[in-house]
Amino acid sequence: MAHALILGALGISGWSLLNQARIYPTPTTFARITGTANRPLTLEQARLPADDHRLALVSGIDFTKSVDEVAAALRDKVPEVETVSHVFYTAYIDVDVSKGQAAAAAANTKLLAVAVKAVEKVSPRLAFVVLQTGGKGYGLMHPDKVTLRTPLREDAPRIPRPWADEVFYYTQHDLLRDLSRGKNWTFSEIRPDVIVGFAPTSNAMNMARGIGIYLSVWRRVFGTTTTGAGGLGSGNRVEVEVPFPGSLRSYRATHTDTNQDVLSKMEIFAAVVNPEGCGGGRAFNVADGGAVISWSVVWPRLCERFGLIGVAPPPPPPSSEAAIDAEAGTGTASGSTAPPPSMKDFIAEHDDAWVALAREHGLDEGAAREYNWDFLHVMLVECDFDREYDLTRVREVGFEEGVDTVEGYFVAWERMRSAKQLPTV
């Protein structure tokens, strides 16, 4: 009897794991599916089927406590905890930035250590641990300091110090390697790039939600291509353009997004379908699986979904150094003499438009101002370099799932609309 324990179950990754474990690879793969979360939430509130009695959401387990305390909490709260066989670790603890990245690395590595040791205490059936990491291990946070050789491969060497000290994925992987030595369980490291998907609660790093809010407000302020400003068209076609809110370089840079459902399926695949090929601490890139993309391809299609026309960012003046760099594919083209405002500034200026939408559609009036626009700025503006993943290894072990990247956004937005996170279009 397989029992999946998903740590961090209400985030963008954990929620999809809960949802997919019900049906993938078969509806009977797991006899129990338990998720842990920081806050209490019913299955209905989490947008999960309450009539699936295998599902359980538990809260109140503080993984910053001692191993014994966490083990006691697991025994108290997790149904049939002694049957837990597969652990999916997507948890993360925020650390005050003033304490530095090294402190964040130490805290998150300790969190993982306590969680795994506590599960070992309560379940003799533990067979597999999935550790979800990401692109930071390739040096994506320091493209000006480390060499990025695309497509990024799992066998790339770790980045050098001092930048490596900021990557707690390294210490987490090493921890699991040491903990699993001589045990009956093994582990796999799964590496998504930026994850596109839905979470039932506020998620600081949900790119699809930020873009959905931004385009909803843009549509509210300027109207749509078919109706004109304010939704009161005169019958004439009015083309409402949305310039990409980054540079020409970031608009053209190549990458491979990771849909949340493709990611969760790969994590389940590694744990239960091919543990022999995926265990032993092997790492796997996961991405949508289609062609390598750029915002120049994705942005127009996303905007079209809102009745808008997505266009490239305005070029800098022809004589400027930035224009020369942009033409060559180097440097950052910051725009013309009147570049569009940043997403953060645009939303701040038009918060009243979001509030009006929220009141009309029953949404959270504070969602736009509370979203982490700095994160979206990093992903759309500062990520102006190629960072696509190589998927050879994941295909070699037999995982073939994939999705059209833009269609993945559409699915996420429909889930958000159903959960009253975005207005209907």
C-alpha positions as CSV (number, residue, x, y, z in Angstrom):
1,M,0.0,0.0,0.0
2,A,1.6,3.2,-1.2
3,H,1.1,6.3,1.0
4,A,2.3,9.7,-0.4
5,L,3.3,12.4,2.1
6,I,3.6,15.8,0.4
7,L,5.4,18.4,2.5
8,G,4.5,21.9,1.5
9,A,1.2,20.8,0.0
10,L,-0.5,24.1,-0.7
11,G,2.2,25.7,-2.8
12,I,2.3,25.7,-6.6
13,S,4.2,22.4,-6.6
14,G,2.6,20.7,-3.6
15,W,-1.0,21.4,-4.7
16,S,-0.4,19.8,-8.1
17,L,1.2,16.8,-6.4
18,L,-1.9,16.3,-4.3
19,N,-4.1,16.6,-7.4
20,Q,-2.1,14.4,-9.7
21,A,-1.3,11.7,-7.1
22,R,-5.1,10.9,-7.2
23,I,-4.9,9.8,-10.9
24,Y,-1.3,9.4,-12.0
25,P,0.0,7.0,-13.2
26,T,-3.3,5.3,-12.3
27,P,-6.2,6.1,-10.0
28,T,-5.1,3.3,-7.6
29,T,-1.4,4.0,-7.3
30,F,-1.7,5.5,-3.9
31,A,-3.9,4.2,-1.1
32,R,-3.4,7.4,0.9
33,I,-2.3,10.9,-0.1
34,T,-1.5,13.3,2.7
35,G,-0.4,16.9,2.5
36,T,1.1,19.1,5.2
37,A,0.5,22.8,5.2
38,N,1.2,25.8,7.4
39,R,-2.4,26.9,7.6
40,P,-5.6,24.9,8.1
41,L,-7.6,24.5,4.9
42,T,-10.4,22.1,3.9
43,L,-10.1,20.1,0.7
44,E,-12.9,22.2,-0.7
45,Q,-11.0,25.4,0.0
46,A,-7.9,23.8,-1.6
47,R,-9.9,23.1,-4.7
48,L,-9.5,19.3,-4.3
49,P,-12.3,16.7,-4.3
50,A,-13.7,16.2,-0.8
51,D,-15.2,12.9,-1.8
52,D,-11.8,11.3,-2.4
53,H,-11.3,9.7,1.0
54,R,-7.6,8.9,0.3
55,L,-6.9,12.7,0.5
56,A,-6.0,14.4,3.8
57,L,-4.7,17.9,4.5
58,V,-3.0,18.4,7.9
59,S,-1.7,21.5,9.5
60,G,0.0,22.5,12.7
61,I,3.2,20.4,12.2
62,D,6.2,22.8,12.9
63,F,9.2,21.3,11.1
64,T,11.5,23.8,12.8
65,K,11.0,21.8,16.0
66,S,13.2,18.9,17.0
67,V,13.0,15.5,15.3
68,D,11.2,13.9,18.2
69,E,8.6,16.7,18.4
70,V,7.9,16.5,14.7
71,A,7.7,12.8,14.8
72,A,5.1,13.1,17.6
73,A,3.1,15.6,15.6
74,L,3.2,13.3,12.6
75,R,1.9,10.4,14.7
76,D,-0.9,12.6,16.0
77,K,-2.0,14.2,12.8
78,V,-1.2,12.0,9.8
79,P,-3.7,9.1,9.2
80,E,-1.9,5.8,9.1
81,V,1.5,7.5,9.3
82,E,3.3,4.2,9.7
83,T,2.4,3.4,6.1
84,V,4.1,6.5,4.5
85,S,6.2,5.1,1.7
86,H,6.9,8.2,-0.6
87,V,7.8,11.6,0.6
88,F,7.6,14.6,-1.8
89,Y,9.5,17.5,-0.4
90,T,8.5,21.0,-1.7
91,A,8.7,22.9,1.6
92,Y,10.6,26.1,2.0
93,I,11.2,28.4,4.9
94,D,11.7,32.2,4.4
95,V,14.6,33.7,6.2
96,D,15.1,37.4,6.9
97,V,17.2,38.7,4.0
98,S,19.3,40.7,6.5
99,K,20.7,37.4,7.8
100,G,22.1,36.6,4.4
101,Q,21.9,33.7,2.0
102,A,24.0,31.4,4.1
103,A,21.5,31.6,6.9
104,A,18.7,30.7,4.4
105,A,20.7,27.7,3.2
106,A,21.3,26.5,6.8
107,A,17.7,26.9,7.8
108,N,16.3,25.1,4.7
109,T,18.8,22.3,5.0
110,K,17.9,21.8,8.7
111,L,14.2,21.8,7.8
112,L,14.7,19.0,5.3
113,A,16.9,17.0,7.8
114,V,14.2,17.2,10.5
115,A,11.4,16.2,8.2
116,V,13.2,13.1,6.8
117,K,14.5,12.0,10.2
118,A,11.0,12.4,11.7
119,V,9.5,10.3,8.9
120,E,12.1,7.6,9.4
121,K,11.1,7.4,13.0
122,V,7.4,7.0,12.3
123,S,7.3,4.9,9.2
124,P,9.4,1.7,8.6
125,R,8.0,1.6,5.0
126,L,9.8,4.7,3.7
127,A,11.1,3.8,0.2
128,F,11.6,7.0,-1.7
129,V,12.1,10.8,-1.1
130,V,11.7,13.3,-3.9
131,L,13.7,16.6,-3.4
132,Q,12.5,19.4,-5.6
133,T,15.2,22.0,-6.3
134,G,15.6,24.3,-9.3
135,G,17.7,26.3,-11.6
136,K,19.6,28.2,-8.9
137,G,22.0,25.2,-8.9
138,Y,23.1,26.1,-12.4
139,G,24.0,29.7,-11.3
140,L,20.9,31.4,-12.8
141,M,21.0,34.0,-10.0
142,H,24.6,35.0,-11.0
143,P,24.7,35.0,-14.9
144,D,27.4,37.7,-14.8
145,K,29.7,35.7,-12.5
146,V,29.4,32.1,-13.6
147,T,29.5,30.4,-17.0
148,L,26.1,29.2,-18.2
149,R,26.4,26.6,-21.0
150,T,23.1,26.0,-22.6
151,P,21.2,23.8,-22.8
152,L,21.7,23.3,-19.1
153,R,22.5,19.7,-18.2
154,E,22.3,17.8,-14.9
155,D,25.9,16.8,-15.1
156,A,27.1,20.4,-15.1
157,P,29.6,21.1,-12.2
158,R,28.4,23.0,-9.2
159,I,29.1,26.7,-9.3
160,P,32.1,27.9,-7.4
161,R,32.2,29.6,-4.1
162,P,31.3,32.2,-2.8
163,W,28.1,31.9,-5.0
164,A,27.7,28.2,-4.2
165,D,27.2,29.1,-0.5
166,E,23.9,30.6,-1.5
167,V,22.6,27.4,-3.1
168,F,21.0,25.3,-0.4
169,Y,20.0,22.8,-3.0
170,Y,23.6,21.5,-2.8
171,T,23.6,21.0,0.9
172,Q,20.1,19.5,0.8
173,H,21.2,17.0,-1.8
174,D,24.3,16.1,0.2
175,L,22.2,15.7,3.3
176,L,19.9,13.1,1.6
177,R,22.9,11.3,0.1
178,D,24.3,10.9,3.6
179,L,21.0,10.1,5.3
180,S,20.1,7.4,2.7
181,R,23.4,5.6,2.9
182,G,22.8,2.0,4.0
183,K,19.0,2.6,4.3
184,N,16.1,0.9,2.6
185,W,15.1,4.2,0.9
186,T,16.6,6.2,-1.9
187,F,16.0,9.7,-3.4
188,S,15.9,11.7,-6.5
189,E,16.4,15.4,-7.1
190,I,14.0,17.1,-9.6
191,R,14.9,20.4,-11.1
192,P,12.2,22.6,-12.7
193,D,12.8,26.0,-14.1
194,V,10.2,28.7,-13.3
195,I,6.9,26.9,-12.5
196,V,3.7,27.8,-14.3
197,G,0.6,26.9,-12.4
198,F,-2.1,27.4,-9.7
199,A,-2.0,27.4,-5.9
200,P,-5.0,27.8,-3.7
201,T,-3.3,30.3,-1.4
202,S,-1.2,33.3,-2.1
203,N,2.1,32.2,-3.6
204,A,5.0,34.7,-3.7
205,M,6.6,33.1,-6.8
206,N,3.6,32.4,-9.0
207,M,4.4,34.0,-12.4
208,A,1.2,33.0,-14.1
209,R,-0.8,34.8,-11.4
210,G,1.2,38.0,-11.7
211,I,0.9,38.1,-15.4
212,G,-2.8,37.4,-15.1
213,I,-3.3,40.3,-12.7
214,Y,-1.2,42.6,-14.9
215,L,-3.1,41.8,-18.1
216,S,-6.5,42.0,-16.3
217,V,-5.7,45.5,-15.0
218,W,-4.3,46.6,-18.4
219,R,-7.5,45.4,-20.0
220,R,-9.6,47.3,-17.4
221,V,-7.6,50.5,-17.9
222,F,-7.3,50.5,-21.7
223,G,-10.1,48.2,-22.9
224,T,-9.6,45.5,-25.5
225,T,-8.8,45.3,-29.1
226,T,-12.5,44.8,-30.0
227,T,-14.2,47.3,-27.7
228,G,-11.9,50.2,-27.1
229,A,-11.1,52.0,-23.9
230,G,-13.3,51.2,-20.9
231,G,-15.2,48.6,-22.8
232,L,-17.4,51.2,-24.5
233,G,-16.3,50.9,-28.1
234,S,-17.9,53.0,-30.9
235,G,-17.9,50.1,-33.3
236,N,-14.5,50.9,-34.7
237,R,-11.7,48.5,-34.2
238,V,-9.3,49.8,-31.6
239,E,-6.1,47.9,-31.2
240,V,-5.0,47.8,-27.6
241,E,-1.3,46.9,-27.4
242,V,0.6,45.6,-24.4
243,P,4.4,46.2,-24.8
244,F,6.4,43.4,-23.2
245,P,7.5,45.0,-19.8
246,G,11.2,44.0,-20.2
247,S,14.0,44.7,-22.6
248,L,14.5,43.4,-26.2
249,R,17.2,41.1,-24.9
250,S,14.9,39.5,-22.3
251,Y,12.1,39.4,-24.9
252,R,14.4,37.2,-27.1
253,A,16.2,35.1,-24.5
254,T,15.4,31.4,-24.7
255,H,14.1,29.3,-21.8
256,T,12.0,26.3,-20.9
257,D,9.2,26.8,-18.4
258,T,7.9,24.0,-16.3
259,N,4.2,23.4,-16.0
260,Q,3.1,22.3,-12.5
261,D,1.3,19.2,-13.7
262,V,4.3,18.0,-15.8
263,L,6.5,18.6,-12.8
264,S,4.3,16.6,-10.4
265,K,3.9,13.8,-12.8
266,M,7.7,13.5,-13.2
267,E,8.2,13.5,-9.4
268,I,5.6,10.7,-9.1
269,F,7.2,8.9,-12.0
270,A,10.6,9.0,-10.4
271,A,9.2,7.7,-7.1
272,V,6.8,4.9,-8.2
273,V,7.2,4.2,-11.9
274,N,10.9,4.0,-12.3
275,P,12.6,4.3,-8.9
276,E,15.5,2.1,-10.0
277,G,16.4,4.4,-12.9
278,C,15.7,7.6,-11.0
279,G,16.9,6.8,-7.5
280,G,20.4,6.9,-6.0
281,G,20.4,10.7,-5.8
282,R,20.1,11.2,-9.6
283,A,19.0,14.6,-10.7
284,F,16.6,15.4,-13.5
285,N,15.6,18.5,-15.4
286,V,11.9,18.9,-16.0
287,A,10.3,21.3,-18.4
288,D,7.2,21.5,-20.7
289,G,9.0,19.4,-23.3
290,G,8.1,21.2,-26.5
291,A,10.3,23.6,-28.4
292,V,12.6,26.0,-26.6
293,I,10.6,29.2,-26.1
294,S,11.1,33.0,-25.7
295,W,8.8,35.7,-24.6
296,S,8.7,36.9,-28.2
297,V,6.6,33.7,-28.9
298,V,4.7,33.5,-25.6
299,W,3.8,37.1,-24.8
300,P,1.6,37.7,-27.9
301,R,-0.4,34.5,-27.2
302,L,-0.9,35.3,-23.5
303,C,-2.1,38.8,-24.3
304,E,-4.5,37.6,-27.0
305,R,-6.3,35.5,-24.3
306,F,-7.3,38.9,-22.7
307,G,-8.3,40.5,-26.0
308,L,-5.1,42.4,-26.2
309,I,-2.2,42.6,-28.6
310,G,1.1,41.7,-27.1
311,V,4.1,43.5,-28.8
312,A,7.8,43.7,-28.3
313,P,9.2,46.4,-26.0
314,P,9.9,49.7,-27.7
315,P,13.5,49.9,-29.0
316,P,15.9,52.4,-27.7
317,P,16.9,55.4,-29.9
318,P,18.9,54.1,-32.9
319,S,22.0,56.0,-32.0
320,S,22.2,54.8,-28.4
321,E,24.6,52.2,-27.2
322,A,21.7,50.2,-25.9
323,A,20.3,50.0,-29.4
324,I,23.6,48.6,-30.7
325,D,23.7,46.0,-27.9
326,A,20.1,45.0,-28.5
327,E,20.7,44.5,-32.2
328,A,23.7,42.3,-31.4
329,G,21.8,40.4,-28.7
330,T,23.9,41.8,-25.9
331,G,23.3,44.5,-23.3
332,T,19.8,45.6,-22.2
333,A,17.5,47.6,-24.3
334,S,15.7,49.8,-21.8
335,G,13.2,51.2,-24.3
336,S,12.6,54.5,-26.1
337,T,12.5,58.0,-24.6
338,A,9.1,57.0,-23.1
339,P,9.4,53.4,-22.0
340,P,6.3,51.8,-20.4
341,P,6.3,51.9,-16.6
342,S,7.4,48.9,-14.7
343,M,4.7,46.3,-13.8
344,K,5.0,47.3,-10.2
345,D,4.6,51.0,-10.9
346,F,1.7,50.4,-13.3
347,I,-0.2,48.3,-10.8
348,A,0.5,50.9,-8.0
349,E,-0.9,53.6,-10.3
350,H,-4.0,51.6,-11.2
351,D,-4.8,49.8,-8.0
352,D,-8.3,51.3,-8.2
353,A,-8.8,49.4,-11.5
354,W,-8.1,46.1,-9.7
355,V,-10.3,47.1,-6.8
356,A,-13.2,47.7,-9.2
357,L,-12.6,44.3,-10.8
358,A,-12.4,42.6,-7.4
359,R,-15.7,44.1,-6.4
360,E,-17.4,43.1,-9.6
361,H,-16.1,39.5,-9.6
362,G,-15.8,38.8,-5.8
363,L,-12.0,38.8,-5.7
364,D,-9.5,39.8,-3.1
365,E,-9.2,43.6,-3.3
366,G,-5.6,43.6,-2.0
367,A,-4.3,40.9,-4.3
368,A,-2.7,43.2,-6.9
369,R,-0.8,45.4,-4.4
370,E,0.2,42.4,-2.3
371,Y,1.6,40.3,-5.1
372,N,5.4,40.0,-5.3
373,W,6.1,42.2,-8.4
374,D,9.8,42.2,-7.7
375,F,9.8,38.4,-8.5
376,L,8.0,39.0,-11.7
377,H,10.4,41.8,-12.6
378,V,13.3,39.4,-12.2
379,M,11.7,36.7,-14.4
380,L,10.6,39.0,-17.2
381,V,13.2,41.8,-17.1
382,E,16.4,40.6,-15.4
383,C,16.4,37.1,-16.9
384,D,17.8,38.5,-20.2
385,F,20.0,35.5,-20.9
386,D,19.4,32.1,-22.5
387,R,18.7,29.4,-19.8
388,E,16.9,26.5,-21.5
389,Y,17.1,23.0,-20.1
390,D,18.4,19.8,-21.7
391,L,15.8,17.1,-21.3
392,T,17.8,14.1,-22.6
393,R,18.2,12.4,-19.2
394,V,14.5,12.6,-18.3
395,R,13.6,11.1,-21.6
396,E,16.1,8.3,-21.3
397,V,14.4,7.0,-18.1
398,G,11.1,6.9,-20.0
399,F,9.3,10.1,-18.9
400,E,7.5,11.5,-22.0
401,E,4.9,13.9,-20.5
402,G,4.8,17.5,-21.8
403,V,2.5,20.4,-22.6
404,D,2.4,23.5,-24.8
405,T,3.7,26.2,-22.5
406,V,1.0,28.8,-23.4
407,E,-1.8,26.2,-22.9
408,G,-0.3,25.6,-19.5
409,Y,-0.9,29.2,-18.7
410,F,-4.4,29.0,-19.9
411,V,-5.1,26.0,-17.6
412,A,-3.6,27.8,-14.6
413,W,-5.7,30.9,-15.3
414,E,-8.9,28.9,-15.5
415,R,-8.1,27.3,-12.2
416,M,-7.5,30.8,-10.8
417,R,-10.8,32.1,-12.1
418,S,-12.6,29.1,-10.6
419,A,-10.9,29.9,-7.3
420,K,-11.8,33.6,-7.5
421,Q,-8.2,34.8,-8.0
422,L,-8.7,36.3,-11.4
423,P,-11.7,38.0,-13.1
424,T,-13.4,36.2,-15.9
425,V,-12.5,37.4,-19.4
